Amino acid sequence: MKMVLIKNALIINEGKRQRADVLIDGERIKRIWVHGTGYTVQDNLSPCTVHRAPCTSIIDAEGLLLLPGLIDDQVHFREPGLTHKGDIHSESRAAVAGGITSFMDMPNTIPQTVTVEALNDKFDLAARNSMANYTFMIGGTNDNIDELKKEGAKRAVAVKVFMGASTGNMLVDNPQSLERIFSELNQIIVTHCESEAVIAANKARYMAQYGEDLDITFHPKIRDVRACFESSSEAVRLAKKYNSRLHIFHLSTEKELSLLESRPLEEKRITAEVCIHHLWFSDEDYAEKGNLIKWNPAIKSRTDRDALRKALIEGKIDIVATDHAPHTLAEKQGSCVKAASGGPMVQHALVAMLELCKQGVFTEELVVEKMAHAPAKLFGIKDRGFIREGYYADLVLVNPNQPWTVSKENILYKCGWSPMEGTTFSHRVEKTFVNGRLVYDGGRFEEDFRGKELEII
């Protein structure tokens, strides 16, 4: 097994910023030496000599940030069945280039991941193809609750319930089915919350008034604040009624924040996530970006965006994720009713959040907390999400002073486009370690590397 020493890094981890050297032994972090706490690195000695460590290689990280690898709790890597948009290999490759070392993939594939057999098939696919560590969610439907109660279903990190239809036909709209899911399951229940009744009524009203060819500015009017709040509040009501463990995906409105509490994550039974696009864009960006920023739930007002940012800082929102959901450019064409919802984000999530740090919106410590520590704690992921001795060496080295512009030439998604195209970021991901291996290094990949199934405790 190789020993790699990362020296002179500025570690951002567990709310602290510390200059340190980190020794990787095989898959795990063996030692962390914080500068100024018991030794002095002498200029005429190798750091491996100073640390008495038989290093295979040394990486000088002077001027770089060292972060724990990010854990993305919501991606749609499109395999099986939708691989013309993306696949586990192509999108996990883009993820590690963006500093995401572990992901949780959603069940709305073809076939849908709503049985233990389909779940196991996806784990097999990932073992063969994923460059990052992986786990999957199993999907709830109106009639598969008995399947979700099987022992094999607990291999999934959570049960995903579409309380609003999105890509795929997995809407759980039977009140009795929802009652059973919330009352009978012990797993974490993750919800997509939008009221289909409100959406249908809004769509009918606007199409009757303006015709069927509605442009993208109608999207946040059709999937409006009321649609989100009615569904989210119902999920919270059910969770409180049965003391269920509820995690609400991709909040998009200020009003929904009234359903949440600013408490330590460990004390919560109801938690929430916000996505990069709802923190970065607002409805003012539809004029330039059009359907490229069409997501469900819709990107809404600047007021909503700013409230989500504030709630993240205050602890009402617990996790930042991507909802990475690639489509081809052809599928993104047409009216706001016909164009596909979703977009790719894993390659650009970390640098976008660090750009918001540079703008004074967030701190780097908060980014690490919400994108690495919190997902590990919330989902019980063993030995990941932190830079700690004995933990897996899932690590990201970031240059904070290396501007670059997103262009078609450097986009790694299989779909070949990004809503961030043309954006200049000040931070660049230089190196990504997954399980102690340097999988991404300045544009080069260790193409044969494969990640591991995440262990849930």
C-alpha positions as CSV (number, residue, x, y, z in Angstrom):
1,M,0.0,0.0,0.0
2,K,1.2,3.5,-0.8
3,M,2.0,6.2,1.7
4,V,1.4,9.7,0.5
5,L,2.2,12.8,2.4
6,I,0.3,16.1,1.7
7,K,2.4,18.8,3.3
8,N,1.7,22.5,4.1
9,A,-2.0,22.3,3.4
10,L,-4.5,24.7,4.8
11,I,-7.1,22.3,6.2
12,I,-10.7,23.5,6.5
13,N,-12.4,20.9,8.7
14,E,-14.8,20.9,11.7
15,G,-15.0,24.6,11.9
16,K,-11.3,25.2,12.0
17,R,-8.6,26.4,9.6
18,Q,-5.2,24.8,10.3
19,R,-1.9,24.5,8.5
20,A,-1.0,20.8,8.6
21,D,0.6,17.8,7.0
22,V,-1.5,14.7,6.3
23,L,-0.2,11.2,5.8
24,I,-2.3,8.8,3.8
25,D,-1.6,5.1,4.3
26,G,-3.4,3.0,1.8
27,E,-7.1,4.0,1.8
28,R,-7.1,5.9,5.1
29,I,-5.7,8.9,6.8
30,K,-2.9,7.6,9.1
31,R,-1.7,10.8,10.8
32,I,-2.4,14.6,10.8
33,W,0.4,16.9,12.1
34,V,-0.9,20.4,12.8
35,H,1.9,22.9,12.4
36,G,3.1,24.6,15.5
37,T,1.9,21.8,17.9
38,G,4.9,19.8,18.8
39,Y,7.3,19.8,15.8
40,T,9.1,22.1,13.4
41,V,9.7,21.1,9.8
42,Q,13.4,21.7,9.1
43,D,14.2,23.1,5.6
44,N,17.0,20.6,5.1
45,L,15.0,17.5,6.0
46,S,12.4,15.7,4.0
47,P,8.9,15.9,5.7
48,C,8.9,12.1,5.7
49,T,12.1,12.1,7.7
50,V,10.7,14.6,10.1
51,H,7.5,12.5,10.5
52,R,9.4,9.2,10.4
53,A,7.1,8.0,7.7
54,P,8.1,5.8,4.7
55,C,6.4,8.0,2.1
56,T,6.0,6.8,-1.4
57,S,5.3,10.4,-2.6
58,I,5.0,13.9,-1.3
59,I,2.6,16.6,-2.4
60,D,3.5,20.2,-1.5
61,A,0.1,21.8,-0.9
62,E,1.5,25.3,-0.1
63,G,-1.2,27.9,-1.1
64,L,-3.9,25.2,-1.4
65,L,-7.0,24.4,0.6
66,L,-7.5,20.8,1.8
67,L,-11.1,19.9,2.2
68,P,-12.9,16.6,3.0
69,G,-14.4,15.0,-0.1
70,L,-18.0,16.2,-0.6
71,I,-20.9,13.9,-0.2
72,D,-23.8,14.7,-2.6
73,D,-27.0,13.4,-1.2
74,Q,-29.0,13.9,-4.5
75,V,-27.9,13.0,-8.0
76,H,-29.6,11.4,-11.0
77,F,-26.8,9.7,-12.9
78,R,-29.4,8.2,-15.3
79,E,-28.3,4.6,-15.3
80,P,-30.0,2.2,-16.1
81,G,-32.3,3.1,-19.0
82,L,-31.5,6.8,-19.6
83,T,-27.8,6.6,-20.5
84,H,-28.1,8.9,-23.5
85,K,-28.2,11.7,-20.9
86,G,-25.5,10.4,-18.6
87,D,-24.3,7.3,-16.9
88,I,-22.7,6.2,-13.6
89,H,-19.2,6.3,-15.1
90,S,-19.4,9.6,-17.0
91,E,-21.1,11.5,-14.2
92,S,-19.1,10.1,-11.3
93,R,-16.0,11.1,-13.3
94,A,-17.3,14.7,-13.5
95,A,-18.1,14.5,-9.8
96,V,-14.6,13.7,-8.7
97,A,-13.2,16.5,-10.9
98,G,-15.5,18.8,-8.9
99,G,-14.4,17.5,-5.5
100,I,-17.4,15.2,-4.9
101,T,-16.1,11.8,-3.7
102,S,-19.4,10.1,-2.7
103,F,-22.9,10.3,-4.1
104,M,-26.5,9.1,-3.4
105,D,-28.3,8.3,-6.6
106,M,-32.1,8.6,-7.1
107,P,-34.6,5.8,-8.0
108,N,-36.3,7.3,-11.1
109,T,-34.4,5.3,-13.7
110,I,-35.7,2.7,-16.2
111,P,-36.5,0.3,-14.6
112,Q,-37.4,2.3,-11.5
113,T,-35.5,1.4,-8.3
114,V,-38.6,0.3,-6.4
115,T,-37.7,-3.3,-5.7
116,V,-34.8,-4.9,-3.8
117,E,-33.8,-6.7,-7.0
118,A,-33.5,-3.4,-8.9
119,L,-31.6,-1.8,-6.0
120,N,-29.1,-4.6,-6.0
121,D,-28.7,-4.3,-9.8
122,K,-27.7,-0.6,-9.4
123,F,-25.2,-1.4,-6.7
124,D,-23.6,-4.0,-9.2
125,L,-23.5,-1.3,-11.9
126,A,-21.8,1.1,-9.6
127,A,-19.2,-1.4,-8.5
128,R,-18.2,-1.9,-12.1
129,N,-18.4,1.7,-13.3
130,S,-18.3,4.4,-10.6
131,M,-15.1,6.5,-10.0
132,A,-16.6,7.8,-6.8
133,N,-18.1,6.1,-3.7
134,Y,-21.8,5.4,-4.0
135,T,-25.1,4.4,-2.5
136,F,-28.7,4.5,-3.7
137,M,-32.1,5.4,-2.6
138,I,-35.1,3.0,-3.1
139,G,-38.3,4.6,-4.4
140,G,-41.7,4.6,-2.7
141,T,-44.8,4.1,-4.8
142,N,-48.5,3.8,-4.1
143,D,-48.3,0.1,-3.8
144,N,-44.7,-1.1,-2.9
145,I,-44.7,-0.5,0.9
146,D,-44.3,-4.2,1.6
147,E,-41.2,-4.3,-0.6
148,L,-39.8,-1.3,1.2
149,K,-40.1,-3.2,4.5
150,K,-38.0,-6.1,3.3
151,E,-34.6,-6.5,4.9
152,G,-32.9,-6.1,1.6
153,A,-34.4,-2.6,1.1
154,K,-32.3,-1.4,4.1
155,R,-29.3,-1.6,1.9
156,A,-30.6,1.7,0.4
157,V,-29.5,4.8,2.3
158,A,-33.1,6.1,2.4
159,V,-36.6,5.8,0.8
160,K,-37.3,8.5,-1.8
161,V,-40.9,9.6,-2.1
162,F,-42.1,11.9,-4.9
163,M,-44.9,13.8,-3.3
164,G,-44.8,15.7,-6.6
165,A,-44.1,14.1,-9.9
166,S,-40.8,15.0,-11.6
167,T,-38.7,13.0,-14.1
168,G,-40.3,9.6,-14.3
169,N,-43.7,8.3,-13.1
170,M,-43.3,7.8,-9.4
171,L,-45.8,10.1,-7.9
172,V,-47.2,8.9,-4.5
173,D,-50.6,10.6,-4.4
174,N,-52.7,8.1,-2.5
175,P,-53.2,9.4,1.1
176,Q,-53.4,5.9,2.5
177,S,-50.1,5.0,0.9
178,L,-48.4,8.1,2.3
179,E,-49.8,7.2,5.8
180,R,-48.4,3.7,5.5
181,I,-44.9,5.0,4.4
182,F,-44.7,7.4,7.2
183,S,-46.1,5.1,9.9
184,E,-44.6,1.8,9.0
185,L,-41.0,2.5,7.8
186,N,-38.0,2.9,10.0
187,Q,-35.7,4.3,7.3
188,I,-35.1,7.9,6.5
189,I,-37.9,9.2,4.3
190,V,-36.7,11.7,1.7
191,T,-39.3,13.7,-0.2
192,H,-39.7,15.8,-3.3
193,C,-42.5,18.1,-2.3
194,E,-44.8,19.8,-4.8
195,S,-48.5,19.6,-4.9
196,E,-49.7,18.1,-8.2
197,A,-53.2,19.5,-7.7
198,V,-51.9,23.1,-7.4
199,I,-49.6,22.6,-10.3
200,A,-52.4,21.3,-12.5
201,A,-54.7,24.1,-11.6
202,N,-52.0,26.7,-12.3
203,K,-51.1,25.2,-15.6
204,A,-54.7,25.1,-16.8
205,R,-55.3,28.7,-15.8
206,Y,-52.2,30.1,-17.5
207,M,-52.7,27.9,-20.7
208,A,-56.3,29.1,-20.9
209,Q,-55.2,32.7,-20.6
210,Y,-52.0,32.7,-22.7
211,G,-52.1,29.6,-24.8
212,E,-50.1,26.3,-24.7
213,D,-46.8,27.8,-25.8
214,L,-45.8,29.3,-22.4
215,D,-42.3,30.5,-22.1
216,I,-39.9,29.7,-19.2
217,T,-41.0,32.7,-17.1
218,F,-44.3,30.8,-16.4
219,H,-42.4,27.9,-14.8
220,P,-42.1,29.4,-11.3
221,K,-45.7,30.6,-11.6
222,I,-47.0,27.1,-12.4
223,R,-44.8,25.4,-9.8
224,D,-45.3,28.3,-7.3
225,V,-44.8,28.9,-3.6
226,R,-48.2,27.4,-2.8
227,A,-47.4,24.2,-4.7
228,C,-44.3,23.7,-2.6
229,F,-45.6,24.7,0.7
230,E,-48.8,22.6,0.6
231,S,-46.7,19.5,-0.1
232,S,-43.9,20.2,2.3
233,S,-46.3,21.0,5.1
234,E,-48.1,17.7,4.5
235,A,-44.8,15.8,4.7
236,V,-44.0,17.6,8.0
237,R,-47.5,16.9,9.3
238,L,-47.1,13.2,8.6
239,A,-43.6,13.1,10.0
240,K,-44.7,14.7,13.3
241,K,-47.7,12.5,13.5
242,Y,-45.7,9.3,13.3
243,N,-42.3,10.6,14.6
244,S,-40.8,9.7,11.3
245,R,-37.3,10.7,10.2
246,L,-38.0,13.1,7.3
247,H,-35.5,14.8,5.0
248,I,-37.0,17.4,2.6
249,F,-35.1,17.7,-0.7
250,H,-34.4,20.9,-2.7
251,L,-36.3,23.7,-0.8
252,S,-37.0,26.6,-3.1
253,T,-39.2,29.0,-1.1
254,E,-39.0,31.3,1.9
255,K,-42.4,30.2,3.1
256,E,-41.2,26.6,3.6
257,L,-38.6,27.7,6.1
258,S,-41.4,28.3,8.6
259,L,-41.6,24.5,8.8
260,L,-38.0,24.1,10.0
261,E,-36.1,24.7,13.2
262,S,-32.6,26.2,13.8
263,R,-31.3,23.4,16.0
264,P,-28.2,21.1,15.9
265,L,-28.5,18.4,13.3
266,E,-28.2,15.6,15.9
267,E,-31.4,16.9,17.6
268,K,-33.6,17.0,14.5
269,R,-36.1,14.5,13.2
270,I,-37.0,16.8,10.3
271,T,-34.1,18.1,8.2
272,A,-33.8,19.8,4.8
273,E,-31.6,20.3,1.8
274,V,-31.0,23.2,-0.6
275,C,-29.5,22.9,-4.0
276,I,-26.7,24.9,-5.7
277,H,-29.1,26.3,-8.3
278,H,-31.5,27.7,-5.8
279,L,-28.6,29.4,-4.0
280,W,-27.0,30.7,-7.2
281,F,-29.8,31.7,-9.6
282,S,-33.1,33.6,-9.2
283,D,-36.0,34.2,-11.6
284,E,-34.1,37.2,-12.9
285,D,-31.8,34.8,-14.7
286,Y,-34.5,33.2,-16.9
287,A,-34.0,36.0,-19.4
288,E,-30.4,34.9,-20.1
289,K,-30.4,31.2,-19.2
290,G,-33.9,30.2,-20.4
291,N,-34.7,26.5,-20.1
292,L,-31.2,25.7,-19.1
293,I,-32.1,26.6,-15.5
294,K,-35.5,24.9,-15.6
295,W,-35.6,22.6,-12.5
296,N,-38.4,21.1,-10.4
297,P,-39.0,22.8,-8.0
298,A,-38.6,25.9,-10.0
299,I,-36.0,28.6,-9.3
300,K,-38.0,31.4,-7.8
301,S,-37.5,35.0,-6.7
302,R,-34.4,36.8,-5.4
303,T,-36.2,37.1,-2.1
304,D,-36.6,33.3,-1.9
305,R,-33.0,32.8,-2.9
306,D,-31.7,35.2,-0.2
307,A,-33.9,33.6,2.4
308,L,-32.5,30.2,1.6
309,R,-29.0,31.5,2.0
310,K,-29.9,33.0,5.3
311,A,-31.5,29.8,6.5
312,L,-28.5,27.8,5.6
313,I,-26.3,30.0,7.7
314,E,-28.7,29.9,10.6
315,G,-29.0,26.1,10.6
316,K,-32.6,25.7,9.4
317,I,-31.2,24.0,6.3
318,D,-28.8,21.2,6.9
319,I,-27.3,20.1,3.6
320,V,-26.3,21.6,0.2
321,A,-26.5,19.2,-2.7
322,T,-26.7,19.4,-6.5
323,D,-29.8,17.5,-7.8
324,H,-27.5,16.8,-10.7
325,A,-30.0,15.8,-13.4
326,P,-28.6,15.9,-17.0
327,H,-30.7,16.0,-20.1
328,T,-29.6,16.5,-23.7
329,L,-29.8,20.0,-25.1
330,A,-32.6,18.8,-27.5
331,E,-34.6,17.7,-24.5
332,K,-34.2,21.1,-22.9
333,Q,-35.9,22.8,-25.9
334,G,-39.6,23.9,-26.2
335,S,-42.1,25.6,-24.0
336,C,-41.8,25.6,-20.3
337,V,-44.4,22.8,-20.2
338,K,-42.5,20.6,-22.6
339,A,-38.8,21.2,-21.9
340,A,-37.2,18.7,-19.6
341,S,-36.6,19.8,-16.0
342,G,-33.1,19.4,-14.5
343,G,-29.5,20.1,-15.3
344,P,-26.0,19.0,-14.6
345,M,-24.1,20.4,-11.6
346,V,-21.6,18.0,-9.9
347,Q,-18.5,19.4,-11.7
348,H,-19.2,22.9,-10.7
349,A,-21.0,22.7,-7.3
350,L,-17.9,23.2,-5.0
351,V,-16.4,26.0,-7.0
352,A,-19.8,27.8,-7.2
353,M,-20.1,27.6,-3.4
354,L,-16.6,28.8,-2.9
355,E,-17.3,31.7,-5.3
356,L,-20.2,32.7,-3.0
357,C,-17.7,32.6,-0.1
358,K,-15.5,35.0,-2.0
359,Q,-18.5,37.2,-2.5
360,G,-19.0,37.2,1.3
361,V,-22.2,35.2,1.2
362,F,-20.9,32.1,3.0
363,T,-17.7,31.0,4.8
364,E,-15.6,28.1,3.6
365,E,-16.2,26.4,7.0
366,L,-19.9,26.5,6.4
367,V,-19.5,25.0,2.9
368,V,-17.5,22.1,4.4
369,E,-20.1,21.6,7.1
370,K,-23.1,21.5,4.8
371,M,-21.5,19.5,1.9
372,A,-19.3,17.0,3.7
373,H,-19.8,16.8,7.5
374,A,-23.6,17.1,7.6
375,P,-24.4,14.5,4.9
376,A,-22.1,12.0,6.7
377,K,-23.8,12.7,10.0
378,L,-27.4,12.8,8.7
379,F,-27.2,9.5,6.8
380,G,-24.9,7.7,9.1
381,I,-22.0,7.3,6.6
382,K,-19.2,5.5,8.3
383,D,-15.6,7.0,8.4
384,R,-16.2,9.7,5.7
385,G,-17.1,13.4,5.5
386,F,-14.3,14.5,7.8
387,I,-10.5,14.9,7.8
388,R,-9.7,12.6,10.8
389,E,-7.1,10.0,11.5
390,G,-8.5,6.6,10.7
391,Y,-11.1,7.9,8.3
392,Y,-11.0,7.2,4.5
393,A,-8.8,9.6,2.7
394,D,-11.5,11.2,0.6
395,L,-9.8,14.6,0.1
396,V,-9.9,17.6,-2.2
397,L,-7.1,20.1,-2.9
398,V,-8.4,23.4,-4.1
399,N,-6.4,26.4,-5.5
400,P,-8.2,29.5,-4.3
401,N,-6.4,31.8,-6.7
402,Q,-6.7,30.1,-10.1
403,P,-9.4,31.7,-12.2
404,W,-11.0,29.7,-15.0
405,T,-14.0,30.0,-17.2
406,V,-16.6,27.2,-17.8
407,S,-16.6,26.4,-21.5
408,K,-17.7,23.5,-23.8
409,E,-14.1,22.4,-24.0
410,N,-13.8,21.8,-20.2
411,I,-17.3,20.5,-19.4
412,L,-17.1,16.8,-18.5
413,Y,-20.8,15.9,-18.4
414,K,-22.0,13.4,-21.0
415,C,-24.7,15.8,-22.0
416,G,-22.0,18.3,-23.0
417,W,-23.5,21.5,-21.5
418,S,-23.8,23.4,-18.2
419,P,-25.9,26.2,-16.9
420,M,-22.7,27.6,-15.6
421,E,-21.1,27.9,-19.1
422,G,-19.5,31.4,-19.4
423,T,-19.0,31.7,-15.6
424,T,-15.5,32.5,-14.4
425,F,-14.7,30.9,-11.0
426,S,-11.8,32.0,-8.8
427,H,-11.2,28.5,-7.3
428,R,-10.1,25.4,-9.2
429,V,-10.1,21.8,-8.0
430,E,-6.5,20.6,-8.4
431,K,-6.5,17.1,-7.0
432,T,-9.1,14.7,-5.7
433,F,-8.4,11.6,-3.6
434,V,-10.9,8.8,-3.3
435,N,-10.1,6.1,-0.7
436,G,-6.5,7.3,-0.7
437,R,-6.0,7.2,-4.4
438,L,-5.2,10.3,-6.5
439,V,-8.1,9.8,-8.9
440,Y,-8.1,13.3,-10.4
441,D,-5.0,15.3,-10.8
442,G,-5.1,18.6,-12.7
443,G,-7.2,17.4,-15.5
444,R,-5.9,13.8,-15.6
445,F,-7.9,10.8,-14.3
446,E,-7.0,7.4,-13.0
447,E,-9.6,5.9,-15.4
448,D,-9.5,2.3,-14.0
449,F,-10.2,3.3,-10.4
450,R,-13.5,2.3,-8.9
451,G,-15.1,3.6,-5.7
452,K,-16.7,1.7,-2.9
453,E,-20.3,1.2,-1.6
454,L,-20.8,3.6,1.3
455,E,-21.2,1.8,4.6
456,I,-24.2,3.1,6.6
457,I,-24.3,2.7,10.4
